[in-house]
Amino acid sequence: MELWIILSVAAAAFQTARFMLQKTLSMGPLTAAGATFARFFYAAPFAMLAACAYVLAQGKGLPELGGFFWIYVLCGGLAQILATLLVVMLFATRNFAVGITLKKTEVIQTALAGFLILGDRVSLAGMLAILIGLVGVLVLSDPPEVGARGWARLRNRAAGLGLASGALFAISAVTYRGATLEVASDDVLLRASLSVAAVTASQSLAMGLWLRWRAPGEVSTVWRARRVAVWLGLASLMGSFCWFTAFTLQNAAYVFAVGQVEVIFSMLAAVLFFREKITGRELWGIGLLTSSILVLVLL
């Protein structure tokens, strides 16, 4: 099995754990923005230490960074902040597994973003998978209390948050892949660690300043929640490192396609940890999206 596939599955597992912790924090002491900030704030120090340690261990100094490196880092970081915030908000609208599944429209949208930004292409079979995934999204977009049909299913808060977060995660994935490709090194671990450190540091600083301005006291609340939030940061860091390393090796759309295994992980989390129930319609929609994953993986 290729390394990028293993990394994508590992990233999905860490990401599921991270969203579980974010949901727990957002339902308790923190707001959605606070839970989003905690993810970056507690990941940044570990990311910086890991990158510095790896550079020192290699003994070759910092590699040259391409002219678009910081543009990709800052654009991707902002897109990920907004996407994460939308996902935390989505958890209050639909259950955990369905929220994650709607977010996974990022796979469909990453294919388009990858082509527009980096020129990455998908095959005809990949386009078939995209169509299957769109049908799955349409099924999942039915609010439980409304019997809407057709495209009216997409006119609800859960669908809007899920689709918007997917678009933003798609932009962040493609720009993160772009950032790793701007590091002048053949060492994929070095390219990934430097990119992760740059992204998490900029995100932590930007969100910290914004919260001090717009939500005084929230940063202090995030600090008081450190006993749980530090694990959120570690899970986030490990997931990001796996994603970024996979991005250095493969088209972001295919990486996210394999990462759709997160849907299965999230269903297990929803049932085992949050004691939530999944309806027959939701299982049908999740099954369609899972089918789209399999088509992409078997390319």
C-alpha positions, -999 to 999 in steps of 0.1 A, spaced: 0 0 0 13 34 -9 25 57 19 1 86 10 -29 62 15 -17 52 49 -11 88 59 -46 98 46 -63 71 68 -42 81 98 -51 118 92 -88 109 91 -85 91 124 -68 120 141 -92 144 126 -122 125 140 -107 126 174 -101 163 170 -137 170 160 -149 150 189 -129 171 213 -140 203 196 -176 193 199 -172 185 236 -155 219 242 -180 239 222 -209 222 241 -192 231 274 -170 260 284 -161 274 250 -179 291 221 -176 279 186 -148 305 180 -131 295 212 -131 258 203 -117 267 169 -89 288 184 -80 261 209 -73 237 180 -46 261 166 -33 276 199 -24 242 214 -10 228 182 13 257 173 40 252 200 43 215 193 45 221 156 72 247 160 92 224 183 89 195 159 100 215 129 130 230 147 140 196 161 138 180 126 158 208 109 185 206 136 186 168 133 192 171 96 220 196 101 214 212 67 197 245 78 165 259 65 157 252 28 148 280 4 111 289 3 95 297 -30 78 331 -36 43 318 -32 50 299 1 36 325 25 7 334 1 -3 298 2 2 295 39 -18 326 48 -47 319 23 -49 283 34 -48 292 71 -76 317 68 -98 293 48 -92 266 74 -101 289 103 -134 298 87 -141 262 77 -134 249 112 -157 275 127 -185 265 103 -181 228 112 -183 236 150 -215 256 143 -228 227 122 -225 203 152 -253 223 169 -276 217 138 -272 181 129 -256 151 147 -219 144 147 -217 118 119 -239 137 95 -221 170 102 -188 154 93 -203 138 62 -216 171 49 -182 186 55 -167 159 33 -181 176 2 -146 191 4 -135 161 -17 -158 171 -45 -148 207 -43 -111 200 -39 -110 185 -73 -122 218 -88 -100 240 -66 -70 218 -74 -75 223 -111 -81 260 -109 -52 268 -85 -25 242 -92 -36 226 -125 -42 192 -108 -66 170 -128 -89 141 -120 -99 112 -144 -132 104 -159 -137 78 -131 -130 106 -106 -158 126 -122 -182 97 -118 -173 96 -81 -180 133 -78 -215 127 -92 -222 99 -68 -210 121 -39 -234 149 -50 -263 126 -48 -252 116 -13 -251 152 -3 -286 158 -17 -299 129 4 -281 141 36 -294 176 32 -330 169 42 -337 185 76 -354 159 98 -385 181 103 -390 193 67 -402 171 39 -386 192 11 -378 175 -22 -354 181 -50 -330 210 -49 -351 225 -21 -333 200 1 -302 222 -1 -320 253 12 -314 247 49 -289 257 75 -272 223 79 -266 220 41 -253 256 38 -228 252 67 -216 218 54 -212 229 18 -195 262 28 -171 244 51 -163 219 24 -155 247 -1 -132 264 24 -115 231 34 -110 225 -3 -92 258 -7 -71 252 23 -61 217 11 -50 229 -23 -31 259 -10 -14 237 16 -3 213 -11 10 244 -29 29 255 2 47 221 6 57 222 -31 72 257 -25 98 242 -1 130 235 -20 137 201 -6 132 164 -16 126 155 20 88 152 23 89 152 61 109 185 61 84 201 36 54 190 57 68 200 91 79 235 80 45 241 63 25 229 94 46 251 117 41 282 95 4 276 92 -4 268 128 17 298 141 -1 322 118 -35 308 126 -29 310 164 -17 346 162 -45 358 139 -73 341 159 -58 352 192 -58 388 181 -93 386 167 -107 370 199 -90 397 221 -108 423 200 -142 407 194 -146 384 224 -127 396 254 -122 369 280 -124 340 255 -87 335 253 -86 332 291 -114 306 289 -94 286 263 -64 286 287 -86 274 316 -98 246 294 -62 234 287 -66 200 304 -88 189 275 -78 215 249 -41 204 249 -52 170 236 -72 188 210 -40 205 199 -20 173 198 -47 155 178 -49 185 154 -11 185 150 -9 148 142 -37 150 117 -22 181 100 12 165 98 -3 134 81 -24 155 57 5 178 48 29 148 42 3 131 20 -2 164 1 35 164 -8 31 130 -24 -3 131 -41 -31 153 -56 -51 168 -28 -84 155 -42 -72 119 -40 -58 124 -5 -92 137 7 -110 109 -12 -91 83 9 -97 105 39 -134 100 35 -129 69 57 -135 96 84 -172 91 77 -170 56 91 -149 68 121 -174 96 128 -204 72 127 -187 50 153 -180 81 174 -215 93 171 -230 60 183 -204 50 209 -194 83 225 -223 108 219 -251 82 220 -267 96 189 -289 78 165 -286 78 127 -317 76 105 -322 53 76 -321 83 52 -288 94 67 -273 59 63 -284 59 27 -267 93 21 -235 82 39 -235 50 19 -236 70 -14 -207 92 -3 -188 61 8 -193 46 -27 -178 78 -42 -147 72 -20 -144 36 -32 -145 47 -69 -117 72 -63 -96 48 -43 -98 21 -69 -87 43 -97 
